[in-house]
């Protein structure tokens, strides 16, 4: 029982840490933006990493043409032939009654 309680607490703390780090990063980005800056004389690593990103090429302006769809065909449905089930099952086997 305590394992489940500790696991729930661990997951809650991990979720809280994730939310805190995301909020801190969002605040940092809102404060400094994309411009290079430094903290206590050292260049901010987030701005250094952000400048090295490669931009993806622009999407082509031509519309995407779908290939022609194959023609619709009638599905082939075949039912299995009905067969008569076998006769009744034999009576169940059990040990002989004690009183005869």
PDB file as gemmi writes it, atoms N, CA and C in Angstrom:
CRYST1    1.000    1.000    1.000  90.00  90.00  90.00 P 1                      
ATOM      1  N   UNK A   1       0.825  -1.183   0.000  1.00  0.00           N  
ATOM      2  CA  UNK A   1       0.000   0.000   0.000  1.00  0.00           C  
ATOM      3  C   UNK A   1       0.870   1.247   0.000  1.00  0.00           C  
ATOM      4  N   UNK A   2       1.951   1.240   0.788  1.00  0.00           N  
ATOM      5  CA  UNK A   2       2.788   2.442   0.848  1.00  0.00           C  
ATOM      6  C   UNK A   2       3.560   2.627  -0.455  1.00  0.00           C  
ATOM      7  N   UNK A   3       3.843   1.522  -1.178  1.00  0.00           N  
ATOM      8  CA  UNK A   3       4.531   1.657  -2.467  1.00  0.00           C  
ATOM      9  C   UNK A   3       3.674   2.471  -3.427  1.00  0.00           C  
ATOM     10  N   UNK A   4       2.375   2.195  -3.449  1.00  0.00           N  
ATOM     11  CA  UNK A   4       1.471   2.931  -4.333  1.00  0.00           C  
ATOM     12  C   UNK A   4       1.426   4.404  -3.934  1.00  0.00           C  
ATOM     13  N   UNK A   5       1.406   4.679  -2.629  1.00  0.00           N  
ATOM     14  CA  UNK A   5       1.372   6.054  -2.153  1.00  0.00           C  
ATOM     15  C   UNK A   5       2.664   6.779  -2.514  1.00  0.00           C  
ATOM     16  N   UNK A   6       3.811   6.103  -2.355  1.00  0.00           N  
ATOM     17  CA  UNK A   6       5.094   6.722  -2.703  1.00  0.00           C  
ATOM     18  C   UNK A   6       5.195   6.931  -4.210  1.00  0.00           C  
ATOM     19  N   UNK A   7       4.678   5.989  -4.966  1.00  0.00           N  
ATOM     20  CA  UNK A   7       4.729   6.123  -6.421  1.00  0.00           C  
ATOM     21  C   UNK A   7       3.878   7.305  -6.877  1.00  0.00           C  
ATOM     22  N   UNK A   8       2.705   7.466  -6.291  1.00  0.00           N  
ATOM     23  CA  UNK A   8       1.836   8.592  -6.626  1.00  0.00           C  
ATOM     24  C   UNK A   8       2.507   9.910  -6.264  1.00  0.00           C  
ATOM     25  N   UNK A   9       3.136   9.967  -5.107  1.00  0.00           N  
ATOM     26  CA  UNK A   9       3.849  11.178  -4.693  1.00  0.00           C  
ATOM     27  C   UNK A   9       5.007  11.462  -5.638  1.00  0.00           C  
ATOM     28  N   UNK A  10       5.738  10.426  -6.022  1.00  0.00           N  
ATOM     29  CA  UNK A  10       6.861  10.596  -6.948  1.00  0.00           C  
ATOM     30  C   UNK A  10       6.379  11.137  -8.290  1.00  0.00           C  
ATOM     31  N   UNK A  11       5.294  10.589  -8.823  1.00  0.00           N  
ATOM     32  CA  UNK A  11       4.760  11.064 -10.099  1.00  0.00           C  
ATOM     33  C   UNK A  11       4.252  12.500  -9.991  1.00  0.00           C  
ATOM     34  N   UNK A  12       3.642  12.851  -8.857  1.00  0.00           N  
ATOM     35  CA  UNK A  12       3.158  14.223  -8.669  1.00  0.00           C  
ATOM     36  C   UNK A  12       4.326  15.199  -8.599  1.00  0.00           C  
ATOM     37  N   UNK A  13       5.400  14.839  -7.905  1.00  0.00           N  
ATOM     38  CA  UNK A  13       6.577  15.708  -7.831  1.00  0.00           C  
ATOM     39  C   UNK A  13       7.246  15.839  -9.193  1.00  0.00           C  
ATOM     40  N   UNK A  14       7.303  14.759  -9.947  1.00  0.00           N  
ATOM     41  CA  UNK A  14       7.891  14.808 -11.284  1.00  0.00           C  
ATOM     42  C   UNK A  14       7.062  15.710 -12.207  1.00  0.00           C  
ATOM     43  N   UNK A  15       5.752  15.620 -12.129  1.00  0.00           N  
ATOM     44  CA  UNK A  15       4.884  16.484 -12.938  1.00  0.00           C  
ATOM     45  C   UNK A  15       5.042  17.947 -12.526  1.00  0.00           C  
ATOM     46  N   UNK A  16       5.155  18.210 -11.221  1.00  0.00           N  
ATOM     47  CA  UNK A  16       5.344  19.583 -10.747  1.00  0.00           C  
ATOM     48  C   UNK A  16       6.685  20.134 -11.213  1.00  0.00           C  
ATOM     49  N   UNK A  17       7.737  19.315 -11.193  1.00  0.00           N  
ATOM     50  CA  UNK A  17       9.047  19.752 -11.674  1.00  0.00           C  
ATOM     51  C   UNK A  17       8.988  20.072 -13.162  1.00  0.00           C  
ATOM     52  N   UNK A  18       8.306  19.243 -13.926  1.00  0.00           N  
ATOM     53  CA  UNK A  18       8.176  19.482 -15.363  1.00  0.00           C  
ATOM     54  C   UNK A  18       7.467  20.809 -15.629  1.00  0.00           C  
ATOM     55  N   UNK A  19       6.367  21.059 -14.930  1.00  0.00           N  
ATOM     56  CA  UNK A  19       5.619  22.309 -15.118  1.00  0.00           C  
ATOM     57  C   UNK A  19       6.475  23.498 -14.708  1.00  0.00           C  
ATOM     58  N   UNK A  20       7.232  23.386 -13.601  1.00  0.00           N  
ATOM     59  CA  UNK A  20       8.086  24.481 -13.142  1.00  0.00           C  
ATOM     60  C   UNK A  20       9.170  24.795 -14.166  1.00  0.00           C  
ATOM     61  N   UNK A  21       9.825  23.779 -14.709  1.00  0.00           N  
ATOM     62  CA  UNK A  21      10.893  24.002 -15.689  1.00  0.00           C  
ATOM     63  C   UNK A  21      10.326  24.626 -16.964  1.00  0.00           C  
ATOM     64  N   UNK A  22       9.165  24.164 -17.410  1.00  0.00           N  
ATOM     65  CA  UNK A  22       8.549  24.742 -18.600  1.00  0.00           C  
ATOM     66  C   UNK A  22       8.165  26.204 -18.366  1.00  0.00           C  
ATOM     67  N   UNK A  23       7.629  26.521 -17.194  1.00  0.00           N  
ATOM     68  CA  UNK A  23       7.255  27.903 -16.885  1.00  0.00           C  
ATOM     69  C   UNK A  23       8.490  28.792 -16.798  1.00  0.00           C  
ATOM     70  N   UNK A  24       9.565  28.279 -16.212  1.00  0.00           N  
ATOM     71  CA  UNK A  24      10.806  29.047 -16.110  1.00  0.00           C  
ATOM     72  C   UNK A  24      11.390  29.307 -17.503  1.00  0.00           C  
ATOM     73  N   UNK A  25      11.389  28.314 -18.371  1.00  0.00           N  
ATOM     74  CA  UNK A  25      11.912  28.493 -19.729  1.00  0.00           C  
ATOM     75  C   UNK A  25      11.052  29.484 -20.511  1.00  0.00           C  
ATOM     76  N   UNK A  26       9.744  29.438 -20.329  1.00  0.00           N  
ATOM     77  CA  UNK A  26       8.862  30.383 -21.006  1.00  0.00           C  
ATOM     78  C   UNK A  26       9.108  31.804 -20.508  1.00  0.00           C  
ATOM     79  N   UNK A  27       9.307  31.964 -19.208  1.00  0.00           N  
ATOM     80  CA  UNK A  27       9.619  33.282 -18.656  1.00  0.00           C  
ATOM     81  C   UNK A  27      10.949  33.805 -19.160  1.00  0.00           C  
ATOM     82  N   UNK A  28      11.944  32.933 -19.268  1.00  0.00           N  
ATOM     83  CA  UNK A  28      13.263  33.324 -19.777  1.00  0.00           C  
ATOM     84  C   UNK A  28      13.158  33.766 -21.227  1.00  0.00           C  
ATOM     85  N   UNK A  29      12.396  33.022 -22.037  1.00  0.00           N  
ATOM     86  CA  UNK A  29      12.232  33.387 -23.445  1.00  0.00           C  
ATOM     87  C   UNK A  29      11.462  34.697 -23.583  1.00  0.00           C  
ATOM     88  N   UNK A  30      10.484  34.932 -22.716  1.00  0.00           N  
ATOM     89  CA  UNK A  30       9.722  36.180 -22.783  1.00  0.00           C  
ATOM     90  C   UNK A  30      10.570  37.370 -22.354  1.00  0.00           C  
ATOM     91  N   UNK A  31      11.472  37.151 -21.421  1.00  0.00           N  
ATOM     92  CA  UNK A  31      12.300  38.249 -20.919  1.00  0.00           C  
ATOM     93  C   UNK A  31      13.391  38.636 -21.907  1.00  0.00           C  
ATOM     94  N   UNK A  32      14.074  37.655 -22.502  1.00  0.00           N  
ATOM     95  CA  UNK A  32      15.236  37.950 -23.343  1.00  0.00           C  
ATOM     96  C   UNK A  32      14.950  37.828 -24.834  1.00  0.00           C  
ATOM     97  N   UNK A  33      13.978  37.060 -25.232  1.00  0.00           N  
ATOM     98  CA  UNK A  33      13.681  36.899 -26.654  1.00  0.00           C  
ATOM     99  C   UNK A  33      14.785  36.136 -27.366  1.00  0.00           C  
ATOM    100  N   UNK A  34      14.977  36.424 -28.664  1.00  0.00           N  
ATOM    101  CA  UNK A  34      15.969  35.710 -29.468  1.00  0.00           C  
ATOM    102  C   UNK A  34      17.331  36.379 -29.468  1.00  0.00           C  
ATOM    103  N   UNK A  35      17.456  37.529 -28.854  1.00  0.00           N  
ATOM    104  CA  UNK A  35      18.733  38.241 -28.893  1.00  0.00           C  
ATOM    105  C   UNK A  35      19.763  37.556 -28.000  1.00  0.00           C  
ATOM    106  N   UNK A  36      21.035  37.555 -28.396  1.00  0.00           N  
ATOM    107  CA  UNK A  36      22.069  36.946 -27.553  1.00  0.00           C  
ATOM    108  C   UNK A  36      22.259  37.768 -26.281  1.00  0.00           C  
ATOM    109  N   UNK A  37      22.434  37.085 -25.174  1.00  0.00           N  
ATOM    110  CA  UNK A  37      22.643  37.753 -23.894  1.00  0.00           C  
ATOM    111  C   UNK A  37      23.519  36.876 -23.021  1.00  0.00           C  
ATOM    112  N   UNK A  38      23.943  37.414 -21.904  1.00  0.00           N  
ATOM    113  CA  UNK A  38      24.790  36.634 -20.998  1.00  0.00           C  
ATOM    114  C   UNK A  38      24.261  36.756 -19.578  1.00  0.00           C  
ATOM    115  N   UNK A  39      24.614  35.762 -18.789  1.00  0.00           N  
ATOM    116  CA  UNK A  39      24.271  35.728 -17.370  1.00  0.00           C  
ATOM    117  C   UNK A  39      25.580  35.679 -16.592  1.00  0.00           C  
ATOM    118  N   UNK A  40      25.835  36.702 -15.786  1.00  0.00           N  
ATOM    119  CA  UNK A  40      27.042  36.795 -14.951  1.00  0.00           C  
ATOM    120  C   UNK A  40      28.309  36.629 -15.782  1.00  0.00           C  
ATOM    121  N   UNK A  41      28.338  37.202 -16.969  1.00  0.00           N  
ATOM    122  CA  UNK A  41      29.522  37.182 -17.816  1.00  0.00           C  
ATOM    123  C   UNK A  41      29.638  35.969 -18.721  1.00  0.00           C  
ATOM    124  N   UNK A  42      28.783  34.990 -18.591  1.00  0.00           N  
ATOM    125  CA  UNK A  42      28.823  33.799 -19.452  1.00  0.00           C  
ATOM    126  C   UNK A  42      27.653  33.867 -20.425  1.00  0.00           C  
ATOM    127  N   UNK A  43      27.921  33.471 -21.688  1.00  0.00           N  
ATOM    128  CA  UNK A  43      26.864  33.503 -22.696  1.00  0.00           C  
ATOM    129  C   UNK A  43      25.775  32.499 -22.337  1.00  0.00           C  
ATOM    130  N   UNK A  44      24.550  32.902 -22.530  1.00  0.00           N  
ATOM    131  CA  UNK A  44      23.418  32.023 -22.225  1.00  0.00           C  
ATOM    132  C   UNK A  44      23.406  30.875 -23.226  1.00  0.00           C  
ATOM    133  N   UNK A  45      23.398  29.661 -22.732  1.00  0.00           N  
ATOM    134  CA  UNK A  45      23.443  28.487 -23.599  1.00  0.00           C  
ATOM    135  C   UNK A  45      22.168  28.354 -24.429  1.00  0.00           C  
ATOM    136  N   UNK A  46      21.038  28.787 -23.904  1.00  0.00           N  
ATOM    137  CA  UNK A  46      19.794  28.672 -24.666  1.00  0.00           C  
ATOM    138  C   UNK A  46      19.835  29.536 -25.915  1.00  0.00           C  
ATOM    139  N   UNK A  47      20.389  30.738 -25.807  1.00  0.00           N  
ATOM    140  CA  UNK A  47      20.455  31.595 -26.993  1.00  0.00           C  
ATOM    141  C   UNK A  47      21.514  31.098 -27.962  1.00  0.00           C  
ATOM    142  N   UNK A  48      22.595  30.484 -27.465  1.00  0.00           N  
ATOM    143  CA  UNK A  48      23.638  29.948 -28.347  1.00  0.00           C  
ATOM    144  C   UNK A  48      23.095  28.762 -29.140  1.00  0.00           C  
ATOM    145  N   UNK A  49      22.347  27.885 -28.493  1.00  0.00           N  
ATOM    146  CA  UNK A  49      21.783  26.711 -29.171  1.00  0.00           C  
ATOM    147  C   UNK A  49      20.718  27.145 -30.171  1.00  0.00           C  
ATOM    148  N   UNK A  50      19.921  28.153 -29.820  1.00  0.00           N  
ATOM    149  CA  UNK A  50      18.838  28.586 -30.698  1.00  0.00           C  
ATOM    150  C   UNK A  50      19.362  29.202 -31.986  1.00  0.00           C  
ATOM    151  N   UNK A  51      20.555  29.801 -31.961  1.00  0.00           N  
ATOM    152  CA  UNK A  51      21.074  30.431 -33.176  1.00  0.00           C  
ATOM    153  C   UNK A  51      21.610  29.399 -34.158  1.00  0.00           C  
ATOM    154  N   UNK A  52      21.947  28.204 -33.719  1.00  0.00           N  
ATOM    155  CA  UNK A  52      22.534  27.194 -34.596  1.00  0.00           C  
ATOM    156  C   UNK A  52      21.494  26.323 -35.285  1.00  0.00           C  
ATOM    157  N   UNK A  53      20.241  26.563 -35.070  1.00  0.00           N  
ATOM    158  CA  UNK A  53      19.213  25.721 -35.670  1.00  0.00           C  
ATOM    159  C   UNK A  53      19.134  25.970 -37.169  1.00  0.00           C  
ATOM    160  N   UNK A  54      18.865  24.912 -37.914  1.00  0.00           N  
ATOM    161  CA  UNK A  54      18.726  24.989 -39.370  1.00  0.00           C  
ATOM    162  C   UNK A  54      17.243  25.103 -39.692  1.00  0.00           C  
ATOM    163  N   UNK A  55      16.913  26.085 -40.490  1.00  0.00           N  
ATOM    164  CA  UNK A  55      15.512  26.254 -40.867  1.00  0.00           C  
ATOM    165  C   UNK A  55      15.147  25.278 -41.975  1.00  0.00           C  
ATOM    166  N   UNK A  56      13.944  24.785 -41.927  1.00  0.00           N  
ATOM    167  CA  UNK A  56      13.468  23.878 -42.968  1.00  0.00           C  
ATOM    168  C   UNK A  56      13.099  24.682 -44.203  1.00  0.00           C  
ATOM    169  N   UNK A  57      13.252  24.107 -45.385  1.00  0.00           N  
ATOM    170  CA  UNK A  57      12.862  24.846 -46.594  1.00  0.00           C  
ATOM    171  C   UNK A  57      11.353  25.069 -46.621  1.00  0.00           C  
ATOM    172  N   UNK A  58      10.960  26.101 -47.330  1.00  0.00           N  
ATOM    173  CA  UNK A  58       9.534  26.421 -47.423  1.00  0.00           C  
ATOM    174  C   UNK A  58       8.797  25.323 -48.190  1.00  0.00           C  
ATOM    175  N   UNK A  59       7.554  25.152 -47.871  1.00  0.00           N  
ATOM    176  CA  UNK A  59       6.739  24.145 -48.551  1.00  0.00           C  
ATOM    177  C   UNK A  59       6.485  24.585 -49.988  1.00  0.00           C  
ATOM    178  N   UNK A  60       6.386  23.652 -50.919  1.00  0.00           N  
ATOM    179  CA  UNK A  60       6.119  24.040 -52.310  1.00  0.00           C  
ATOM    180  C   UNK A  60       4.747  24.704 -52.426  1.00  0.00           C  
ATOM    181  N   UNK A  61       4.668  25.668 -53.332  1.00  0.00           N  
ATOM    182  CA  UNK A  61       3.415  26.411 -53.480  1.00  0.00           C  
ATOM    183  C   UNK A  61       2.398  25.671 -54.348  1.00  0.00           C  
ATOM    184  N   UNK A  62       2.834  24.660 -55.089  1.00  0.00           N  
ATOM    185  CA  UNK A  62       1.915  23.917 -55.942  1.00  0.00           C  
ATOM    186  C   UNK A  62       1.016  23.027 -55.088  1.00  0.00           C  
ATOM    187  N   UNK A  63      -0.224  22.864 -55.482  1.00  0.00           N  
ATOM    188  CA  UNK A  63      -1.106  21.995 -54.691  1.00  0.00           C  
ATOM    189  C   UNK A  63      -0.692  20.530 -54.844  1.00  0.00           C  
ATOM    190  N   UNK A  64      -0.966  19.785 -53.825  1.00  0.00           N  
ATOM    191  CA  UNK A  64      -0.651  18.360 -53.835  1.00  0.00           C  
ATOM    192  C   UNK A  64      -1.719  17.627 -54.645  1.00  0.00           C  
ATOM    193  N   UNK A  65      -1.286  16.853 -55.621  1.00  0.00           N  
ATOM    194  CA  UNK A  65      -2.218  16.125 -56.485  1.00  0.00           C  
ATOM    195  C   UNK A  65      -2.266  14.675 -56.018  1.00  0.00           C  
ATOM    196  N   UNK A  66      -3.471  14.209 -55.728  1.00  0.00           N  
ATOM    197  CA  UNK A  66      -3.635  12.824 -55.300  1.00  0.00           C  
ATOM    198  C   UNK A  66      -3.583  11.899 -56.507  1.00  0.00           C  
ATOM    199  N   UNK A  67      -2.992  10.717 -56.370  1.00  0.00           N  
ATOM    200  CA  UNK A  67      -3.012   9.761 -57.477  1.00  0.00           C  
ATOM    201  C   UNK A  67      -4.443   9.262 -57.685  1.00  0.00           C  
ATOM    202  N   UNK A  68      -4.760   8.800 -58.877  1.00  0.00           N  
ATOM    203  CA  UNK A  68      -6.130   8.329 -59.120  1.00  0.00           C  
ATOM    204  C   UNK A  68      -6.445   7.107 -58.258  1.00  0.00           C  
ATOM    205  N   UNK A  69      -7.638   7.113 -57.730  1.00  0.00           N  
ATOM    206  CA  UNK A  69      -8.061   6.015 -56.869  1.00  0.00           C  
ATOM    207  C   UNK A  69      -8.406   4.799 -57.721  1.00  0.00           C  
ATOM    208  N   UNK A  70      -8.140   3.598 -57.222  1.00  0.00           N  
ATOM    209  CA  UNK A  70      -8.513   2.405 -57.989  1.00  0.00           C  
ATOM    210  C   UNK A  70     -10.037   2.292 -58.068  1.00  0.00           C  
ATOM    211  N   UNK A  71     -10.511   1.666 -59.116  1.00  0.00           N  
ATOM    212  CA  UNK A  71     -11.950   1.523 -59.319  1.00  0.00           C  
ATOM    213  C   UNK A  71     -12.576   0.664 -58.232  1.00  0.00           C  
ATOM    214  N   UNK A  72     -13.795   1.017 -57.865  1.00  0.00           N  
ATOM    215  CA  UNK A  72     -14.503   0.258 -56.846  1.00  0.00           C  
ATOM    216  C   UNK A  72     -15.032  -1.032 -57.457  1.00  0.00           C  
ATOM    217  N   UNK A  73     -14.903  -2.115 -56.745  1.00  0.00           N  
ATOM    218  CA  UNK A  73     -15.412  -3.408 -57.214  1.00  0.00           C  
ATOM    219  C   UNK A  73     -16.396  -3.954 -56.194  1.00  0.00           C  
ATOM    220  N   UNK A  74     -17.243  -4.838 -56.639  1.00  0.00           N  
ATOM    221  CA  UNK A  74     -18.208  -5.482 -55.757  1.00  0.00           C  
ATOM    222  C   UNK A  74     -17.469  -6.503 -54.891  1.00  0.00           C  
ATOM    223  N   UNK A  75     -17.617  -6.425 -53.567  1.00  0.00           N  
ATOM    224  CA  UNK A  75     -16.926  -7.412 -52.731  1.00  0.00           C  
ATOM    225  C   UNK A  75     -17.522  -8.804 -52.926  1.00  0.00           C  
ATOM    226  N   UNK A  76     -16.682  -9.787 -52.886  1.00  0.00           N  
ATOM    227  CA  UNK A  76     -17.117 -11.173 -53.056  1.00  0.00           C  
ATOM    228  C   UNK A  76     -17.421 -11.749 -51.678  1.00  0.00           C  
ATOM    229  N   UNK A  77     -18.685 -12.020 -51.427  1.00  0.00           N  
ATOM    230  CA  UNK A  77     -19.096 -12.559 -50.133  1.00  0.00           C  
ATOM    231  C   UNK A  77     -19.593 -13.974 -50.366  1.00  0.00           C  
ATOM    232  N   UNK A  78     -18.999 -14.924 -49.693  1.00  0.00           N  
ATOM    233  CA  UNK A  78     -19.447 -16.306 -49.821  1.00  0.00           C  
ATOM    234  C   UNK A  78     -19.715 -16.853 -48.426  1.00  0.00           C  
ATOM    235  N   UNK A  79     -20.900 -17.385 -48.246  1.00  0.00           N  
ATOM    236  CA  UNK A  79     -21.269 -17.947 -46.958  1.00  0.00           C  
ATOM    237  C   UNK A  79     -20.925 -19.436 -46.950  1.00  0.00           C  
ATOM    238  N   UNK A  80     -20.558 -19.919 -45.799  1.00  0.00           N  
ATOM    239  CA  UNK A  80     -20.264 -21.347 -45.667  1.00  0.00           C  
ATOM    240  C   UNK A  80     -21.575 -22.131 -45.766  1.00  0.00           C  
ATOM    241  N   UNK A  81     -21.524 -23.298 -46.379  1.00  0.00           N  
ATOM    242  CA  UNK A  81     -22.712 -24.145 -46.487  1.00  0.00           C  
ATOM    243  C   UNK A  81     -23.136 -24.597 -45.100  1.00  0.00           C  
ATOM    244  N   UNK A  82     -24.479 -24.564 -44.873  1.00  0.00           N  
ATOM    245  CA  UNK A  82     -24.982 -24.970 -43.572  1.00  0.00           C  
ATOM    246  C   UNK A  82     -24.983 -26.481 -43.491  1.00  0.00           C  
ATOM    247  N   UNK A  83     -24.478 -27.005 -42.399  1.00  0.00           N  
ATOM    248  CA  UNK A  83     -24.497 -28.455 -42.184  1.00  0.00           C  
ATOM    249  C   UNK A  83     -25.262 -28.730 -40.901  1.00  0.00           C  
ATOM    250  N   UNK A  84     -25.947 -29.876 -40.902  1.00  0.00           N  
ATOM    251  CA  UNK A  84     -26.709 -30.249 -39.710  1.00  0.00           C  
ATOM    252  C   UNK A  84     -25.729 -30.610 -38.594  1.00  0.00           C  
ATOM    253  N   UNK A  85     -25.953 -30.061 -37.412  1.00  0.00           N  
ATOM    254  CA  UNK A  85     -25.060 -30.408 -36.306  1.00  0.00           C  
ATOM    255  C   UNK A  85     -25.221 -31.873 -35.946  1.00  0.00           C  
ATOM    256  N   UNK A  86     -24.222 -32.467 -35.340  1.00  0.00           N  
ATOM    257  CA  UNK A  86     -24.336 -33.880 -34.959  1.00  0.00           C  
ATOM    258  C   UNK A  86     -25.429 -34.061 -33.910  1.00  0.00           C  
ATOM    259  N   UNK A  87     -25.830 -35.316 -33.692  1.00  0.00           N  
ATOM    260  CA  UNK A  87     -26.900 -35.626 -32.737  1.00  0.00           C  
ATOM    261  C   UNK A  87     -26.541 -35.198 -31.322  1.00  0.00           C  
ATOM    262  N   UNK A  88     -27.448 -35.557 -30.419  1.00  0.00           N  
ATOM    263  CA  UNK A  88     -27.218 -35.193 -29.025  1.00  0.00           C  
ATOM    264  C   UNK A  88     -25.937 -35.805 -28.513  1.00  0.00           C  
ATOM    265  N   UNK A  89     -25.345 -35.133 -27.567  1.00  0.00           N  
ATOM    266  CA  UNK A  89     -24.137 -35.654 -26.932  1.00  0.00           C  
ATOM    267  C   UNK A  89     -24.519 -36.810 -26.020  1.00  0.00           C  
ATOM    268  N   UNK A  90     -23.601 -37.727 -25.790  1.00  0.00           N  
ATOM    269  CA  UNK A  90     -23.916 -38.826 -24.879  1.00  0.00           C  
ATOM    270  C   UNK A  90     -24.111 -38.292 -23.461  1.00  0.00           C  
ATOM    271  N   UNK A  91     -24.805 -39.055 -22.625  1.00  0.00           N  
ATOM    272  CA  UNK A  91     -25.012 -38.581 -21.256  1.00  0.00           C  
ATOM    273  C   UNK A  91     -23.664 -38.434 -20.539  1.00  0.00           C  
ATOM    274  N   UNK A  92     -23.598 -37.520 -19.601  1.00  0.00           N  
ATOM    275  CA  UNK A  92     -22.318 -37.302 -18.919  1.00  0.00           C  
ATOM    276  C   UNK A  92     -21.905 -38.525 -18.126  1.00  0.00           C  
ATOM    277  N   UNK A  93     -20.616 -38.740 -18.037  1.00  0.00           N  
ATOM    278  CA  UNK A  93     -20.099 -39.874 -17.272  1.00  0.00           C  
ATOM    279  C   UNK A  93     -19.822 -39.401 -15.864  1.00  0.00           C  
ATOM    280  N   UNK A  94     -20.210 -40.179 -14.922  1.00  0.00           N  
ATOM    281  CA  UNK A  94     -19.959 -39.858 -13.518  1.00  0.00           C  
ATOM    282  C   UNK A  94     -19.798 -41.162 -12.761  1.00  0.00           C  
ATOM    283  N   UNK A  95     -19.268 -41.073 -11.570  1.00  0.00           N  
ATOM    284  CA  UNK A  95     -19.146 -42.319 -10.799  1.00  0.00           C  
ATOM    285  C   UNK A  95     -20.537 -42.872 -10.467  1.00  0.00           C  
ATOM    286  N   UNK A  96     -20.631 -44.172 -10.296  1.00  0.00           N  
ATOM    287  CA  UNK A  96     -21.941 -44.760 -10.000  1.00  0.00           C  
ATOM    288  C   UNK A  96     -22.472 -44.239  -8.664  1.00  0.00           C  
ATOM    289  N   UNK A  97     -23.786 -44.139  -8.546  1.00  0.00           N  
ATOM    290  CA  UNK A  97     -24.329 -43.655  -7.267  1.00  0.00           C  
ATOM    291  C   UNK A  97     -24.038 -44.653  -6.154  1.00  0.00           C  
ATOM    292  N   UNK A  98     -23.938 -44.133  -4.930  1.00  0.00           N  
ATOM    293  CA  UNK A  98     -23.632 -44.998  -3.789  1.00  0.00           C  
ATOM    294  C   UNK A  98     -24.830 -45.860  -3.409  1.00  0.00           C  
ATOM    295  N   UNK A  99     -26.013 -45.368  -3.568  1.00  0.00           N  
ATOM    296  CA  UNK A  99     -27.206 -46.147  -3.234  1.00  0.00           C  
ATOM    297  C   UNK A  99     -27.846 -46.624  -4.532  1.00  0.00           C  
ATOM    298  N   UNK A 100     -28.022 -47.953  -4.633  1.00  0.00           N  
ATOM    299  CA  UNK A 100     -28.638 -48.505  -5.831  1.00  0.00           C  
ATOM    300  C   UNK A 100     -29.848 -49.290  -5.489  1.00  0.00           C  
TER     301      UNK A 100                                                      
END                                                                             
